[in-house]
Amino acid sequence: MRDRMLTADVPLGPFEGTKITVHSAKGKNARLHVRRECGQLRTPHVATIEVPLNADAVDRFCSGCADWGPTSRPTSGLGIFMRALGGSGLLHQLQAYAEPDEDVHWTQDEVQAAAELLQSERGAADEGEDEEDDDRPWEARREAQELQEQVLSRWRHAAQSLHRAQAVIAHFPWLTAWAEPKVSAKERYLETLRVQATLFVEPAGLVVAAAAASLETPPLPTGDPAFAVLGKGSQISTGLSALWRRWQYSAERGWEGPASRSINRYDLVHGIRPNKKGHAEALEGAARLIQAWEDEAHAAAAAADSTPTVWVTARLPEGTEEPSRGGVPDVLDGLDRWTLGVLLTWTIAADWGRRTLTLRVPALVAARLMEPSGNLVCEPGGSDAAVAAEAGPQGQPDSLRPGVFDDTPVFDRQPVTPAHLRALRNFAYAADQLYIVFSTSGGAEVLPLEVIERRLAEGWLGVLVASASDLPESVISPWIKDVVPTPEADDAPSSGHGHGHGHGHTGQDGHLGADLGLAAGARDVVRRTYREHDKERNLRLLAMARGVSDLRSLDTGRSGMLPVAVWEGLLAPASLDLSPFRPPGTDRWRSGSGLPLGVLGQAQIYATNSDPKFEGKGHSPLCRHTRDRGLAASDDLLTVADLLARNDWDWCSKCGGYAVRRLTDTQLSYYRAAHRLHDVAGQLDDERPHRVPVDPDVLIKQLEELAGWEPGGHEGCDWDGSWRWYEVIRDLRRRAERKRGQTAS
């Protein structure tokens, strides 16, 4: 049996009985296949049915489909459970590192001999004895070092495997009794590896390293003539200070003796020619200093009690890389060699699943472990009782069950907990960044996953309604098919920035402002997404984010939370041409038509800095000066009305200073209508230089069309600024009719 196969004896817990879709050939006892394209389904006559997920169904799975179990959406409860079991999940981990490897193995005697050889050679080196000048000891030492690294590496991998197995069981506690025999075998093998690895560690060296870390910077002999080759007094002081820091850094991070750190003396004369006068004296002086520091560390270690009497509870750091991003963090990542030696030597009890170890260490080692700058989070106390207490209510996550994600109707949803989100991150491998959530405190909202986690830590009670991947396929699929870049889109004119009066084609151009609209935003997402399988995902995120009232709420403080392509779908990098909405004036270059902003007034503008008094220009969140970071919570939010009310903005000349939230269809329609009306006004401006002949009848027809413009959903109703809109149209119509009369006469 392969080590990843789902078998009928695996408890399914609350997911037992869940309806799943399977495929099979005709026949009462035909094998079930969870994938229609399964290679073992070799018949043109395939039946697709729904069956309850139970032991009988699992027993009928073909061997290929049993590797992963029934297919389900990765972010559903059942999908998360199956991911936790299959692949490199629990079913594999329970059989990995449970016994010695057939290909790479060693005996206890071999480990003992290798450890004794390395320790004897380190001791001889510390005493200053010369090594024998023949190949046999060198070859034996190399083999011993290789064995040491193999034992330490296998212990680390076994600890990681046990951690992953116990972490899965903690999320799905109905697996506990079933997995217990295999977990016990893994624990026994891990303890065997730990005992073997401790043979290579020198406990006395760990105590000396702790003593070295506690030493204060000693007085440095800057006036010693031996160091004159280094230069002036300040240069000598700098060099000796650097030598001290390097020695202490080396001494506190391992368990080897002084010989392993004597090489640090060469750092002092780095860059000085060996044949220069004073080089040898400086090297000897550095060796004397290092030896003095070594003696001080050994004296401090000897003065302290080396008996392990202090109980310490240590918590391993959380992994920094999410499995959803392609990696599985090592439970021992980030720990230096000294810390690993301490864990190997003095661990009394361990709960690898919860990253909690109980140690009994010497007082000097305990003092160093308690330092805030240490690799571990440690606190005094321990023993088995402490581990049991840690595994209590706080350490016991809520089990994942149907109804937390999208396994049930919304009416039956259960409140989400931090443990549920941890399971989602650890086992879904494709956790969406955005979720529709519901709570009585905030109603229906679209929130990033990190924000939900922060709210839960503050006592928030809510349910997950849907993620981006849950959006209905019947709505999303037709939209995605329509979102394809076209040659016309690439050749479309800009948003109108820089257009002035006198260009009659501008008002008639159907592409005016096209790059400001929602449709252009979706096309930009596709254009900026380089991997095909990410395009649908980014478009779903775009659809989800469009419902957020303030886009700054999507910032979680983490770089890259939303892909830049999605930000470009939400924000238009082009600047608005607000000429139609400026008041009329004598300056023909900046004179406007005084049109009302109407539905454009509350359109959102985002900038890194909108205060001219604050140092630095304002940039678009998509400007290259901001490294295309997208929106941040600290950015400024304005409206188009704010933009028009002042003229003292200090904007970046490259990006225009701000980004516009993509205009809705109604806003874009009004933006185009206003520019058309402004263009008509420009053509009727008799004082404009370089006038071209106009056809009054054509202009009157355009004005009649513009008089019928109404915002979507407000047909037949007055809208904000409608009186001014119609007033401008009436005035322009009178001027056009007078011009028609002048032409006729």
Long-range contacts (C-beta under 8 A, 24 or more apart in sequence): 2-63, 2-67, 3-91, 3-92, 3-95, 3-96, 4-67, 4-68, 4-86, 4-87, 4-88, 4-89, 4-91, 4-92, 5-63, 5-66, 5-67, 5-91, 6-58, 6-61, 6-66, 6-67, 6-68, 6-69, 6-82, 6-85, 6-86, 6-91, 7-58, 7-59, 7-66, 8-55, 8-56, 8-58, 8-59, 9-55, 9-178, 10-58, 10-85, 10-91, 10-175, 10-178, 11-174, 11-175, 11-178, 12-53, 12-54, 12-55, 13-81, 13-172, 13-174, 13-175, 13-399, 13-401, 14-174, 14-399, 14-401, 14-402, 15-53, 15-77, 15-78, 15-81, 15-401, 15-402, 16-52, 16-53, 16-54, 17-52, 17-53, 17-54, 18-52, 18-53, 18-78, 18-402, 18-407, 19-50, 19-51, 19-52, 19-53, 20-50, 20-51, 20-52, 20-53, 20-57, 20-70, 20-71, 20-72, 20-78, 21-48, 21-49, 21-50, 21-71, 22-48, 22-49, 22-50, 22-51, 22-57, 22-70, 23-47, 23-48, 24-49, 29-60, 30-60, 31-60, 31-61, 31-62, 32-57, 32-60, 32-61, 32-62, 32-65, 33-61, 33-62, 33-64, 33-65, 34-61, 34-65, 34-68, 34-69, 34-70, 34-71, 35-65, 35-71, 38-62, 38-64, 38-65, 39-64, 40-64, 40-65, 53-78, 73-406, 73-469, 73-470, 74-428, 74-429, 74-430, 74-469, 75-405, 75-406, 75-424, 75-428, 75-430, 75-431, 75-432, 75-467, 75-469, 75-470, 76-405, 76-406, 76-407, 77-400, 77-401, 77-402, 77-403, 77-404, 77-405, 77-406, 77-407, 78-402, 78-407, 79-428, 80-400, 80-405, 80-423, 80-424, 80-427, 80-428, 81-172, 81-400, 81-427, 83-427, 83-428, 83-429, 84-168, 84-171, 84-172, 84-423, 84-426, 84-427, 85-168, 88-328, 89-164, 89-168, 89-427, 90-164, 90-165, 90-168, 90-169, 90-175, 90-179, 93-161, 93-162, 93-164, 93-165, 93-168, 94-165, 94-179, 94-182, 94-183, 94-186, 95-182, 96-161, 97-154, 97-157, 97-158, 97-161, 97-162, 97-186, 97-189, 97-190, 98-182, 98-185, 98-186, 98-189, 99-185, 99-189, 100-189, 101-154, 104-150, 104-154, 106-147, 106-150, 106-151, 108-196, 110-147, 111-147, 111-151, 111-196, 111-199, 112-199, 113-144, 114-143, 114-144, 114-147, 114-148, 114-200, 115-144, 115-148, 115-199, 115-200, 117-141, 117-144, 118-144, 118-145, 118-148, 118-200, 119-202, 122-202, 122-256, 122-257, 122-259, 122-260, 123-257, 125-257, 125-259, 125-260, 126-257, 126-258, 126-259, 148-200, 151-193, 151-196, 151-197, 151-200, 152-197, 152-200, 152-340, 154-193, 155-190, 155-193, 155-194, 155-196, 155-197, 155-344, 156-330, 156-332, 158-186, 158-189, 158-190, 158-193, 159-190, 159-331, 159-332, 159-352, 160-330, 160-331, 160-332, 161-186, 162-186, 162-187, 162-190, 162-352, 162-353, 163-331, 163-352, 163-353, 163-355, 164-328, 165-353, 166-351, 166-352, 166-353, 166-354, 167-353, 167-426, 168-427, 169-353, 170-353, 170-354, 170-396, 170-397, 171-397, 171-399, 171-400, 171-419, 171-422, 171-423, 171-426, 171-427, 172-399, 172-400, 173-396, 173-399, 174-399, 194-344, 194-347, 197-344, 198-344, 198-345, 201-255, 201-341, 201-344, 201-345, 202-255, 202-256, 202-257, 203-255, 203-306, 203-345, 204-301, 204-306, 205-254, 205-255, 205-256, 205-257, 205-341, 206-255, 206-338, 206-341, 206-342, 206-345, 206-365, 207-301, 207-304, 207-306, 207-362, 207-364, 207-365, 208-251, 208-255, 208-297, 208-298, 208-301, 209-251, 209-252, 209-253, 209-254, 209-255, 209-297, 209-338, 210-252, 210-301, 210-338, 210-362, 210-364, 210-365, 210-367, 210-368, 211-297, 211-298, 211-300, 211-301, 211-304, 211-364, 212-248, 212-251, 212-252, 212-293, 212-297, 213-248, 213-251, 213-252, 213-368, 214-300, 214-364, 214-367, 214-368, 215-248, 215-293, 215-296, 215-297, 215-300, 217-241, 217-244, 218-244, 218-292, 218-293, 218-296, 220-244, 221-285, 221-289, 224-285, 225-281, 226-278, 226-281, 226-282, 226-284, 226-285, 227-268, 227-282, 227-285, 228-278, 229-269, 229-272, 229-276, 229-277, 229-278, 229-279, 229-281, 229-282, 230-268, 230-269, 230-272, 230-282, 239-268, 240-268, 240-289, 242-267, 242-268, 243-267, 243-268, 243-286, 243-289, 243-290, 244-289, 244-293, 247-290, 247-293, 248-293, 251-293, 251-294, 251-297, 252-338, 252-368, 253-336, 253-337, 253-338, 254-337, 254-338, 254-341, 255-337, 255-338, 255-341, 258-290, 258-291, 258-294, 261-290, 261-294, 262-287, 262-290, 264-290, 265-290, 300-364, 301-364, 304-362, 304-363, 304-364, 305-362, 305-363, 306-362, 306-364, 307-362, 308-346, 308-360, 308-361, 308-362, 308-365, 309-360, 309-362, 309-363, 310-360, 310-361, 310-362, 310-363, 310-365, 310-366, 310-380, 311-358, 311-359, 311-360, 311-380, 311-381, 311-382, 311-383, 311-386, 312-358, 312-359, 312-360, 312-361, 312-366, 312-369, 312-370, 312-378, 312-379, 312-380, 312-381, 312-382, 313-356, 313-357, 313-358, 313-359, 313-378, 313-379, 313-380, 313-381, 313-382, 313-386, 313-387, 313-390, 314-343, 314-356, 314-357, 314-358, 314-359, 314-369, 314-376, 314-377, 314-378, 315-355, 315-356, 315-357, 315-376, 315-377, 315-378, 316-355, 316-356, 316-357, 316-376, 317-355, 317-375, 317-376, 317-377, 318-355, 322-425, 322-431, 323-425, 323-426, 323-427, 323-429, 324-425, 324-428, 324-429, 324-430, 324-431, 331-355, 334-375, 335-375, 335-376, 336-375, 339-374, 339-375, 339-376, 342-369, 348-382, 348-383, 348-384, 349-382, 349-383, 349-384, 349-387, 350-387, 351-387, 351-390, 351-391, 354-390, 354-391, 354-395, 356-387, 356-390, 356-391, 356-395, 358-382, 358-383, 358-384, 358-386, 358-387, 397-422, 397-423, 404-464, 405-464, 406-464, 406-466, 406-467, 406-470, 410-438, 410-463, 410-465, 413-463, 413-464, 413-465, 414-463, 415-461, 415-462, 415-463, 416-452, 416-456, 416-462, 416-463, 416-464, 417-456, 418-453, 418-456, 418-457, 421-449, 421-452, 421-453, 421-456, 424-449, 425-449, 430-469, 432-467, 432-468, 432-469, 432-540, 432-541, 433-468, 433-541, 433-561, 433-562, 434-467, 434-468, 434-541, 434-544, 434-545, 434-554, 434-562, 435-464, 435-465, 435-466, 435-467, 435-468, 436-464, 436-465, 436-466, 436-467, 436-544, 437-462, 437-463, 437-464, 437-465, 438-462, 438-463, 438-465, 439-463, 446-544, 446-545, 446-547, 446-548, 447-553, 448-554, 448-556, 448-561, 448-562, 450-556, 450-557, 450-558, 450-561, 451-553, 451-556, 468-537, 468-540, 468-541, 468-543, 468-544, 469-537, 469-540, 471-540, 471-543, 471-544, 476-536, 476-539, 476-540, 476-543, 479-522, 479-539, 479-543, 480-535, 480-536, 480-539, 483-519, 483-522, 483-523, 483-525, 483-526, 483-539, 484-523, 484-526, 485-523, 485-526, 485-527, 489-514, 489-520, 489-523, 494-574, 495-572, 495-574, 495-575, 495-576, 495-577, 496-576, 496-577, 496-675, 497-574, 497-575, 497-576, 497-577, 497-656, 498-577, 499-577, 499-579, 499-675, 500-579, 500-589, 500-682, 501-588, 501-678, 501-679, 501-681, 501-682, 501-683, 501-685, 501-688, 502-682, 502-683, 502-688, 502-690, 502-691, 502-692, 503-679, 504-679, 504-683, 504-692, 504-694, 506-675, 506-679, 507-675, 507-676, 507-677, 507-678, 507-679, 507-680, 507-702, 508-676, 512-671, 512-672, 512-675, 513-663, 513-668, 513-671, 513-672, 513-675, 514-668, 515-572, 515-574, 516-572, 516-574, 516-576, 516-660, 516-662, 516-663, 516-668, 516-671, 517-662, 517-663, 517-665, 517-668, 518-546, 518-662, 518-663, 518-664, 518-665, 518-668, 520-572, 520-662, 521-568, 521-569, 521-570, 521-572, 521-662, 522-569, 524-565, 524-568, 524-569, 525-565, 525-566, 525-568, 525-569, 528-564, 528-565, 528-568, 529-563, 529-565, 534-563, 538-563, 538-565, 538-566, 538-569, 539-569, 541-566, 542-566, 542-569, 542-570, 545-570, 546-570, 546-662, 550-604, 550-637, 551-604, 551-606, 551-631, 551-661, 552-606, 552-631, 552-632, 552-633, 552-635, 552-637, 553-633, 554-631, 555-630, 555-631, 555-632, 555-633, 557-633, 559-629, 562-630, 564-622, 564-628, 564-629, 564-630, 566-630, 567-621, 567-622, 567-628, 567-630, 567-631, 568-622, 569-662, 570-661, 570-662, 571-606, 571-620, 571-621, 571-622, 571-631, 571-659, 571-660, 571-661, 571-662, 572-659, 572-660, 572-661, 572-662, 572-663, 573-620, 573-622, 573-655, 573-656, 573-659, 574-656, 574-660, 575-656, 575-657, 575-658, 575-660, 576-640, 576-643, 576-660, 576-671, 577-675, 578-640, 578-643, 578-644, 579-675, 579-678, 580-674, 580-675, 580-677, 580-678, 581-644, 581-674, 582-644, 588-687, 588-688, 588-689, 592-678, 593-674, 593-677, 593-678, 593-681, 593-728, 594-724, 594-728, 595-674, 595-677, 595-678, 595-721, 595-724, 595-725, 595-728, 596-720, 596-721, 596-722, 596-724, 596-725, 597-640, 597-641, 597-644, 597-720, 597-721, 598-670, 598-711, 598-719, 598-720, 598-721, 598-722, 598-725, 599-666, 599-667, 599-670, 599-711, 599-719, 599-720, 600-640, 600-663, 600-667, 600-670, 600-671, 600-674, 601-639, 601-640, 601-641, 601-720, 602-639, 602-640, 602-641, 603-639, 603-640, 603-660, 603-661, 603-663, 603-667, 604-637, 604-638, 604-639, 604-660, 604-661, 605-637, 605-638, 605-639, 605-640, 605-642, 605-643, 605-658, 605-659, 605-660, 605-661, 606-631, 606-635, 606-636, 606-637, 606-638, 606-658, 606-659, 606-661, 607-635, 607-636, 607-638, 607-651, 607-657, 607-658, 607-659, 608-632, 608-635, 608-636, 609-636, 609-650, 610-636, 610-638, 610-649, 610-658, 611-636, 612-648, 612-649, 612-650, 617-650, 617-651, 617-652, 617-657, 618-649, 618-650, 618-651, 618-652, 618-657, 618-658, 619-652, 619-655, 619-657, 620-652, 620-655, 620-656, 620-657, 620-658, 620-659, 621-659, 622-655, 622-659, 623-652, 623-654, 623-655, 624-654, 624-655, 625-652, 625-654, 625-655, 665-712, 666-711, 666-712, 666-713, 669-709, 669-711, 669-712, 670-709, 670-711, 673-706, 673-709, 676-702, 676-706, 677-703, 677-706, 677-725, 677-728, 677-729, 677-732, 680-706, 680-732, 680-736, 681-728, 681-732, 684-732, 684-735, 684-736, 684-739, 694-739, 696-736, 696-737, 696-739, 696-740, 696-743, 697-740, 699-732, 699-736, 700-733, 700-736, 700-737, 700-740, 703-729, 703-732, 703-733, 703-736
